[in-house]
């Protein structure tokens, strides 16, 4: 029986992971689950999965979690140290699905065990790719991608000569506003941006999909994980969300990964790797789909996307600056302080201001935290001005 932990169990990735585990009784022992504000969900999942340990990221919710799990025998904790403890508990496979840069430290702690880290937290590679990969190598750990695009690239590369790769094409649905008149975007609201046409995801990632900040992060993530040159990476808008990525080779061939827009495929692939197991996902009827459309992303509609190449060419701490600015801009948009289009403009200004120092110093957990903190402060000053 394989021992597994889920960091970020109450989010969409965590819930889909638990769904697959429940469908394979007797194959997995759940070691630890972590969550945020949704204490009722965390407690219910911990009880159902018979987890050994449950933790919330928020210390003020510790008593609520203790009450919800009273009499269960499940150990309970709260706060940042509790998330690290969950990651350090011996497990064969750990899902890293905590949203944002908050997932970096637990992910590093998990890698130090030397097992397998299923990485859904793209911010870890964006902010500290060299550190994450070096930690995995030092401890003999394995990182498996869980983002649908990166899982697709990973699968397309199996058995291939990496030196023969010419380009990688990452697809994007275009988000909630792909067909909206460009002139209306300045007035787009939070509720509208929180509805995705194809995927069932959390609010923050859905809004990031509408702005294409999420795709910008995925481009940087692909560069780090697959050791690509920035000029090898392309993005195409693909409204059907059935072709998740394509890998182009020097002989002109394109290898595409095609599947339904269901995160359980990428999660299940990482969970069962190197085997392929039965998964409860829809089987595509290509005749019924009828057509697959692709288009270049409009720079005016998705200004955030171009920032990814700026970050990749600078390197160093540019990814940490970009991610912190993006996260803080999203906070202010959700709070109603800024408009939809203002997010990318403010992130661009913050990134420009920080790039002169981005290449200085070694990338460490502390340097990323410091960069993250300073960037958020700068974003708040810009918005308040």
Secondary structure as GFF3:
##gff-version 3
##sequence-region A 1 385
A	DSSP	beta_strand	2	7	.	.	.	ID=ss1
A	DSSP	alpha_helix	12	22	.	.	.	ID=ss2
A	DSSP	beta_strand	28	35	.	.	.	ID=ss3
A	DSSP	alpha_helix	39	49	.	.	.	ID=ss4
A	DSSP	beta_strand	53	56	.	.	.	ID=ss5
A	DSSP	three_ten_helix	59	61	.	.	.	ID=ss6
A	DSSP	alpha_helix	62	68	.	.	.	ID=ss7
A	DSSP	beta_strand	75	78	.	.	.	ID=ss8
A	DSSP	alpha_helix	80	88	.	.	.	ID=ss9
A	DSSP	beta_strand	93	96	.	.	.	ID=ss10
A	DSSP	alpha_helix	103	111	.	.	.	ID=ss11
A	DSSP	beta_strand	116	119	.	.	.	ID=ss12
A	DSSP	alpha_helix	122	139	.	.	.	ID=ss13
A	DSSP	beta_strand	142	145	.	.	.	ID=ss14
A	DSSP	alpha_helix	148	156	.	.	.	ID=ss15
A	DSSP	three_ten_helix	162	164	.	.	.	ID=ss16
A	DSSP	beta_strand	165	172	.	.	.	ID=ss17
A	DSSP	three_ten_helix	182	187	.	.	.	ID=ss18
A	DSSP	alpha_helix	190	193	.	.	.	ID=ss19
A	DSSP	alpha_helix	203	211	.	.	.	ID=ss20
A	DSSP	alpha_helix	213	225	.	.	.	ID=ss21
A	DSSP	three_ten_helix	230	232	.	.	.	ID=ss22
A	DSSP	beta_strand	233	237	.	.	.	ID=ss23
A	DSSP	beta_strand	243	249	.	.	.	ID=ss24
A	DSSP	beta_strand	254	258	.	.	.	ID=ss25
A	DSSP	alpha_helix	263	272	.	.	.	ID=ss26
A	DSSP	alpha_helix	286	289	.	.	.	ID=ss27
A	DSSP	beta_strand	295	296	.	.	.	ID=ss28
A	DSSP	alpha_helix	303	314	.	.	.	ID=ss29
A	DSSP	alpha_helix	318	334	.	.	.	ID=ss30
A	DSSP	alpha_helix	342	354	.	.	.	ID=ss31
A	DSSP	three_ten_helix	355	357	.	.	.	ID=ss32
A	DSSP	alpha_helix	365	384	.	.	.	ID=ss33
###
